């Protein structure tokens, strides 16, 4: 299984998008400062993940999410996530 994931930085309030074949190992490495791209953006939380049967599909989803159209959808997803966290539906 391969994964596309989105991390949220509690420090700079920005998203990080990536893909991996081992989501738990990758997340642990991110939060322990093992990647230069997120080392200075900690603490991080995992806000979204999606599983794919092939690495190519996960990488395609990551690239799409970094495109203009995909980025806008990710922003809407984050806004929905953050509003539900502050205003849970009854």
Secondary structure, 3 states (H helix, E strand, C coil): CEEEEEEEECCCCCEEEEEECCHHHHHHHHHCCCCHHHHCCCCEEEEEEEEECCHHHHHHHHHHHCCHHHHHHHHHHHHHHHHHHHCCCC
